[in-house]
Amino acid sequence: MAKEIERKFLVTGDGWRAEVRETARLRQGYLFADERIAIRVRTAGETAYLTIKADNTAVTRDEFEYEIPFADAEAMLALCRGGLVDKTRHTLDRPGGHWTVDVFAGANEGLVVAEVELETDDTAVAVPDWAGEDVTADRRYRNAALSTKPFTSW
């Protein structure tokens, strides 16, 4: 069983753009989501995944992720509750964890969030100057929440 240990920050500047290593468009939807568990379908380019996440703490979650046929993912996305989350993920070349910046589109247009995946819950994070408020514990910024209550509706 894998663990996802991650912190989220609102992005307040463009300095991250100089650190981009790769970029991919992601589309994802939720077959099920409640306060503790989310079952997600995601396409990333020509690859697709089914992911189950279960909360342990605000920072740590159990994560089970499986690659699935792209055609199956497309069919499952049509079954998802709420709207689809559409974003461009930029993977950064930066020390201190695996950093990404998600630039949201569609109903979440205007939202830009940085995430850093860490080795442990108590790993110190050197927050870059282009990252602002830590929103890790704010459930509104979870993708499952954004699928049913998009950023533009706040």
SVG drawing of the C-alpha trace seen along z (x, -y; Angstrom):
<svg xmlns="http://www.w3.org/2000/svg" viewBox="-23 -37 40 39">
<polyline fill="none" stroke="black" stroke-width="0.4" points="0.0,0.0 1.4,-3.4 1.2,-6.5 0.7,-10.0 2.3,-12.6 1.7,-16.0 1.3,-19.7 -0.6,-22.2 0.1,-26.0 -1.7,-28.6 0.6,-30.0 1.2,-33.8 3.8,-34.4 5.3,-33.1 8.8,-32.2 7.9,-28.5 7.8,-28.7 11.6,-28.7 11.7,-25.4 9.3,-23.4 10.6,-20.0 7.5,-18.6 3.9,-19.4 0.8,-17.3 -2.9,-17.9 -5.0,-16.0 -8.7,-15.4 -10.2,-13.7 -13.6,-12.8 -14.8,-11.1 -16.9,-8.0 -17.3,-8.4 -16.1,-10.8 -17.0,-11.5 -15.1,-13.1 -12.6,-10.2 -12.5,-8.3 -12.3,-9.3 -12.3,-7.0 -10.9,-8.9 -10.5,-8.3 -7.8,-10.3 -6.4,-10.7 -2.9,-12.1 -2.0,-12.5 -2.7,-9.0 -2.4,-7.2 -5.3,-6.6 -5.5,-5.6 -8.0,-4.5 -7.1,-5.8 -8.5,-5.3 -7.4,-7.6 -8.3,-7.4 -7.5,-10.1 -5.2,-9.4 -4.4,-13.0 -4.6,-16.3 -1.1,-15.6 -1.1,-11.8 -3.4,-9.5 -3.4,-5.9 -3.2,-5.8 -3.9,-2.9 -3.4,-3.7 -3.7,-1.4 -3.2,-2.1 -6.3,-1.2 -7.1,-1.2 -7.7,-4.7 -11.0,-3.7 -12.2,-2.4 -11.2,-5.7 -13.1,-7.7 -16.3,-5.6 -15.8,-6.0 -15.4,-9.8 -18.9,-9.9 -20.2,-8.2 -18.6,-10.6 -20.5,-12.7 -20.1,-16.5 -18.0,-18.0 -14.7,-17.0 -11.5,-18.7 -9.4,-19.9 -5.9,-21.2 -2.4,-21.4 0.2,-19.8 3.7,-21.2 6.4,-19.0 9.2,-21.1 12.9,-20.5 13.3,-21.7 14.9,-20.2 13.1,-19.3 10.4,-16.9 8.5,-16.2 7.0,-19.6 4.2,-20.2 2.1,-23.2 -1.5,-22.7 -3.1,-25.4 -6.8,-24.8 -9.1,-25.4 -12.9,-25.3 -15.0,-25.8 -11.8,-26.1 -10.2,-28.7 -8.0,-31.1 -6.9,-28.6 -3.2,-27.7 -2.0,-25.3 1.5,-23.9 1.9,-20.5 4.9,-18.9 5.1,-15.2 7.2,-14.4 9.0,-11.4 7.4,-11.9 4.6,-14.0 7.2,-16.0 9.6,-16.7 10.5,-20.4 9.5,-22.2 11.5,-25.1 8.5,-27.1 9.6,-28.9 8.8,-32.7 6.2,-32.1 4.1,-29.9 1.7,-31.6 -0.9,-30.3 -0.6,-26.7 -4.1,-25.2 -3.3,-21.6 -6.0,-21.3 -8.6,-23.3 -10.8,-20.6 -12.2,-23.1 -8.9,-22.8 -9.1,-19.0 -9.9,-18.0 -12.9,-15.9 -14.4,-19.1 -13.5,-21.2 -15.5,-18.7 -18.7,-19.5 -18.0,-23.1 -15.7,-24.7 -13.4,-27.6 -15.3,-30.0 -18.5,-29.5 -16.9,-30.5"/>
</svg>
